[in-house]
Amino acid sequence: MDKDLIVAEYLRIYFNSHPEKVPEDSDKAFEYFQKLHKKYKYKFLNDYKAKSEKFVDKFFDDKDQKYY
């Protein structure tokens, strides 16, 4: 699944749970959605990067070579 779709799904779940957080003005709501999408995408990418780095470090530090 694409990272943008994953973040959009998180936002959809969040706003379904908290409909009062959506601004009434459509332009303001669109700007708010864009701001949150950018924020969550940045966090998602940083978390994914950290997990990948941990896996690579473990892969090269593991002496048993059970991955290949």
C-alpha positions as CSV (number, residue, x, y, z in Angstrom):
1,M,0.0,0.0,0.0
2,D,1.2,3.5,-0.8
3,K,2.4,5.7,2.1
4,D,0.0,8.4,1.1
5,L,-2.9,6.0,1.2
6,I,-1.9,4.7,4.6
7,V,-1.7,8.2,6.0
8,A,-5.1,9.1,4.4
9,E,-6.6,6.0,6.0
10,Y,-5.3,7.1,9.4
11,L,-6.8,10.5,8.9
12,R,-10.1,9.1,7.8
13,I,-10.3,7.0,10.9
14,Y,-9.4,10.0,13.1
15,F,-12.0,12.3,11.6
16,N,-14.7,9.6,11.7
17,S,-13.9,9.4,15.4
18,H,-13.7,13.1,15.9
19,P,-16.1,14.9,13.5
20,E,-16.2,18.0,15.6
21,K,-12.6,18.7,14.6
22,V,-13.5,19.3,11.0
23,P,-13.8,23.1,10.2
24,E,-17.1,24.2,8.7
25,D,-15.5,26.2,5.9
26,S,-14.5,23.9,3.1
27,D,-11.3,25.8,2.3
28,K,-10.1,25.8,5.9
29,A,-11.0,22.1,6.2
30,F,-8.9,21.3,3.1
31,E,-5.9,23.3,4.4
32,Y,-6.3,21.5,7.8
33,F,-6.4,18.1,6.1
34,Q,-3.3,18.9,4.0
35,K,-1.4,20.1,7.1
36,L,-2.3,16.9,9.1
37,H,-1.5,14.7,6.1
38,K,1.9,16.2,5.7
39,K,2.5,15.9,9.5
40,Y,1.5,12.3,9.7
41,K,3.3,11.3,6.5
42,Y,6.5,12.8,7.9
43,K,6.0,10.9,11.1
44,F,5.2,7.7,9.2
45,L,8.3,7.9,7.1
46,N,10.5,8.6,10.1
47,D,9.1,5.6,11.9
48,Y,9.5,3.4,8.9
49,K,13.1,4.6,8.4
50,A,14.0,3.9,12.0
51,K,12.5,0.4,11.8
52,S,14.4,-0.3,8.6
53,E,17.7,0.9,10.0
54,K,17.2,-1.3,13.1
55,F,16.6,-4.3,10.9
56,V,19.6,-3.6,8.7
57,D,21.8,-3.2,11.8
58,K,20.5,-6.4,13.2
59,F,21.1,-8.2,9.9
60,F,24.7,-7.2,9.7
61,D,25.4,-7.7,13.4
62,D,23.9,-11.2,13.5
63,K,26.6,-13.8,13.3
64,D,24.4,-16.7,12.6
65,Q,23.5,-15.5,9.1
66,K,20.0,-17.0,9.3
67,Y,18.6,-14.5,6.8
68,Y,20.3,-15.9,3.7
